[in-house]
């Protein structure tokens, strides 16, 4: 089995596939991950023409180290299978990930997986295209464990709270924003999805916050998602990119302390000691497992 690549997903920036100008700007932002959208951000009359615009952007722009993704239309539409075929045939190795919206079951994800497998063989692609899926319906949340375990190609699940709000009947002023609920109205959904992702060694990412003119509120939503173990959050506007990438990055002092703690523990093990005191606290293998998460993230980011 091909190992899943370790991609940085501190921020996933949404860019309409109908806008050549916006795609060109996105390529130069240095964001971890950009998804060029064929779904909600594109009018029905522009969906088919936008496929070629996306292929041209993937092939013609310098994306640097940014992960290049395309969000297709959902599998209940007339567009989905042709979205995959035209984009993959046109972009080939210049496409990293396909994003499936409104995944309702494991079989939805497996359908896209099988179609991609056939295309990779036909085209002789040298790398496997990744697959991300959105959990944005109550039916999908009930089956999230099965969806997370559906295929080794799956790399990430994203909580899409916009459509999910409509599905559950949650009243919102802004997508991803306040509801009047005394606490985090999305705590259960974020927690449930993140656990399913962790069990299956895939990433969990939080969805959009609609009011891009409220940076402090966006930062707080990033912080809530990060605390639960999510690795990143969507951005619907370039002004949100820096905030998300900052919140989901470890601080330099955290990285330094984590490496020092691990070193102290390894030195104790070499002396036959299972726990050691560090900065007035006892650290053991459980503590080292926690700091390893920080170290692994820092290594991927080159810190």
N, C-alpha and C positions, 0 to 999 in steps of 0.2 A: 504494500500500500504506500502511495506517495504521501510523504509527510506534509501536513498543512504548513504553509509559510507563516512566519511571524511578521505580520504587518502592523504598523503603527496606525491606530485609529483614534487618537486623542480627539480629533475633529474630523467629521465627515461633512464636507461642504456640498450643499445641493445647488446645482446649476442647471437652468433650463436648456435642454438640448436644441431648442428652437432659436437660441440667441448666440450667434457667432461671437458677438462682442463680449458677452459674459463668459463664455468658455475661454476666450483668449485671455481675459483678465485672470480667471481662476488658475490657469496654467502657471502664472508667475507669482502666485501668492505664497508658495512654499508650504502649503497645507499638507497634512499627512495623507489625506484621502479626499478625492473629489468624485461625486457621482453625477454623471450627465443624465438628466432626467428625460424620459419619454412618457412618464405617467402624469401625475397631477399638475405639473408645471407647464404642460403642453396641451394646447387646444386640440380637439379631435381633427380639425382640418389640417393641423401642422404635424401630426404624429408621423405620418409616412415620410414627408420631406425632411423631418428632423433626423431621421436615421442617417441620411447621407451627411448632414451637417456634423453629426457626432463622429462619424467615421473620419471625415476630413480633419476634425479637431484632434482626434486620437492619433492620426497618422502625421499630421502636419505641425503640431505645436510641440514645444519642448516642455515636458511635464516634470523634468528633473526627477526627484525621488518620490513624487506624489503617486500614490496608488490610483489607478485609473479604472473607474467603475461606470457601468451603465445600468440605470434602473429601467427595466422593461415595464410594460403594462401587465396587469394581473391576468391570471389564466382564465378568467371568465370572459375576457374581451376577445375581439377578433384580431387584435394586434400582436399578442404576446409571442407566438411562435415565429412570426416574421421579424419581430424585433430582434430576437436572438439570432436568427439565420443571417439577416442582412448585416447586423453589427459585427458578428463574429467573422463572417466571410470577408467583410471589408477591413476590419482592424487587425485581425489575427493576433500576433504577439504584442501588439500595442494596446491590447485590452487585458486588464488584470482580473477583474471581477464582474460578474453579473449579479444584480440585485433584484430579487423577486419580491414584489409587494403582495400584501394580503395573502400570505401563505396560510392555508386553512388546515393543512394536514401534512403528515410526512410524505404522502403520495404526491402532493404538489411539488415539493422540493425534489423528490426523486424523478419526476417527469423532466424537470429542467436539467438535472444531473445527467440523465440518459441522453437527452438531446445534445448536450454539450459533449458528452463522450463520443457520440457518433460523429459530430462535426470535427472534433480534434483528430480523430482517425482519418476522416476524409481529407482534411486540410494538411495533415502531417505536422500539426503544431508541436513545438518542442517543449512547451510548458503547459501545465494544467491551468485552466481558467477557474478562479475561485467562485464561490457562491455565497452570497449573503441573503438573508430573508427577513422580512418585516412581520412582526407579530402585532396585528392591529384590529383584530376582531375577538369577541369573547370566546368564540368557538376555538380559535387558535390558542388563546391563553389556557383553555382547558386541556389542550393537547400539546402544550409547549414542550413537555419532556420527550414526546415522540418526535416532534419536529426537530428538536435539538440533536437527536440521535439518528436522524434520517439517512445521512450519507457522509462519508469521509470528505467529500468535496465542500461541505458546508463549513464556513469559517466564522460566521458571526450571525447573531440574531439582534435585531433592532426593535425596540419598543416604540411603535408608532401611536402615540397617545391621541393624535388628532382624530383619525378614523375610529380608534378604540373608544373615544369619548362618545361618539355617535352610537357605536355598537352597544355600549353599556348604558347609555342614557345619562351620561355625566354632563352637567351644564358647565360651560367654560366661557370666560370672557376672551381669553387668548389661547391659542394652541399651546399646550404645555404650561399654561399660566395658572393664576389663582382661581379657585373654585368657591371659596368661602368655607371649605372644609377645615376643621381645626387640626391641622397637621398636614402631612404630605399625602394627598389623595391617591398618589401613585405608588405609595410604599409597597403594598402587597404585590402589585403587578411587576414592579422593578425587581423586587426580591425574588419572586417566583421564577421569572425569566432568567435572572442572573444565576440562580442556583442550577437551573437546567443547563445553562451554558457551561458553567464550571465543571459539572459532572462529565460533560462530553468534550472538555478541553477546547471549547470555542469561545470567542469573544462575545461580550454583551455590551451593547451601545444604546444610549438613551436617545430618544427622538427629539423633535424640534421644539423650540420656544419661539412663539410667533412674534412677540414684540421686540424687534431688534433694537429699538430705541430705549430699552430698559436693561442696560448692561449689568447692573447690580443684581437684578432678579435672575438674569440668565446665569450669572456666576453662581448664585445660590443653587439653582437647579443642577448645574454641573457638579457642585460640591455634594449634593445629596446623592446623585448617581454614583460618583466616585467612591463615596464612603461605603456603598453597598457592594462594590467590587466591579462596577462597570468600568470599561476602559476608555470611553469617550462619549461624545455627544454630537448630534447634528448641529450644523449651522445653516441658516437660511439666508444669511447676509455676511459679506466679508468682515464686517465689524465684529462678528462673534467668534471669528477664527482664533484670534490671539488669546481671548479669554479661555476658550475651551482647551487649547493646547497648553496653556499655563496651568490650569486647574488639574489636568490629568497628567502633568509631569511632576515627578518627585523634586523636592527642593534640593539644591546641592548639599546643604548641611544634612539632610535626611540620608542622602546617598553615602556621604562620608561616614556618618554614624553607623549605617547598616553594614558597610564593609568592615568597619572596625569591630562591630559586634560579632560578625561572622568569623573574623580572624581570631578574636579572643576565644571564641567557642572551639574553633579548630585546634588552637594551641592547647586548650584544656583537654580535648579528646586525645591528643597525642600523649598526654600525661596520664591517660586513663581516668579522667574526670568527666562525668556526664553533664555537669552544670558548672557555671562560673559566674562570679560577680562582675558586673560591668556597670560603672557609674552608679553604684549603690543598689543595683537591682540584680536578681538572679536571672540568668538566661539559660535556656535549655533548647532542646531540639525544636520544640513548638515555637519558641521565639525566633529561632533561625529560619524556620519555614516562612514566617511573616516577612522577615527582612530580605529573604531571597526574592520575594515578589518585587521589592523595591530595587534590588540589584539587577534583576533580569530586565526590568523596564528601563533602568538607567543604561544598561549595556546596549539595548536596542536603540536608544536615543543617542548613543555616543557620549554619554556624560561621564 
